[in-house]
Amino acid sequence: MYRPNTTWTWAFMISTGIQAVIVLAIEAYVFARFQIALKDHLPAIPLSKTIPTYLTLFIFGFVYQLVLVYDSLRLKNTIQVIGLCLYNVGMLIYSSIQYDQIRQAITGLKQYTINARPQPYIDPSSDVWGQIQPFLLAVPIIIAAFTAFMGFVAWKLYDEFAWTIYKHISADLRMKRRFLAFQIYLSLLKFDFFFFLGFTVQFLVIVTTKRDAEFALTIAAIPITVLILFLAAFFTRRENKFGMVCSIVLYFCGLAYFIFKLTRMYTPPKKQDYESVRKTLTSFTVITIILIISTIINACVCMSNFDKGLKQHVMKRKIGAEEEKLDHMTELPDLKPGQGPVSSRMTID
């Protein structure tokens, strides 16, 4: 089992863990104040589901980030480390949008009407917004501070992991570029999963109010998407061209789906259904579209690198501390200036 073994690997893991604990504690407090302010025995409506959904996404987002942090450090994947910094920027944008969306949700719940009769879900005299506003303002500030620190640590890890990559792939620049494309592609698949799932959760919980065919298809799309992403990584490692072509075709289908959803948010007759989460769904959709386009481009680059010698490096072993310990006898020693090679032979005095 991998365990961070340097100052900067520990710094990266601990900082993301502290960030997750602080932000989730604040979100839990906001959720608790909101639930206390809500009136009992009223049917659930999209506006009343807004804050619980945000909390759920933050929990999943930061737990998934911790998993990716561990995975990045274990594999010494510099690209994924940089991607996690950008992922944090995405969470920063999400937390900033959350502020305005929750304010609108609380205002709407105080003024909610049914058949032209006032039926507020939150007492109009309640000061729940004043209680949670400072905490909602603090969340993006905290995430921004940790993002800056993570960027600095990522820069240090870039230098730290560079030697390991050199030992694994050798000094061949063309092979290193192929391996870089491979790493970027696998990292994109991992981030695709989160943003697709984030969009789907918001759509199912807040937007979809009736159990129709669209609801069933969206539910079914979750395990299918997970399978597609898993197989895409499998086909890339095995350099299976037919599988890669199928994956790329499915990416284009996914791209068309998200463009359709983005258009639907801003056009009648479904425009009103997205009112309570339009900004957050738009941010998730735009990021997902960018990721899918990037994934398609990198999939094509990876496929062009098939049968050029990368497979033996990818399939041989993973880059990690445990493997390095086992293989150090067959790899180049890490020489510092002014030092000579250290003999590994046993000597008899």
Summary of the structure (lengths in Angstrom):
residues: 349
radius of gyration: 24.1
end to end distance: 37.3
largest distance: 97.3
contacts: 1019
relative contact order: 0.11
helix: 78%
strand: 2%
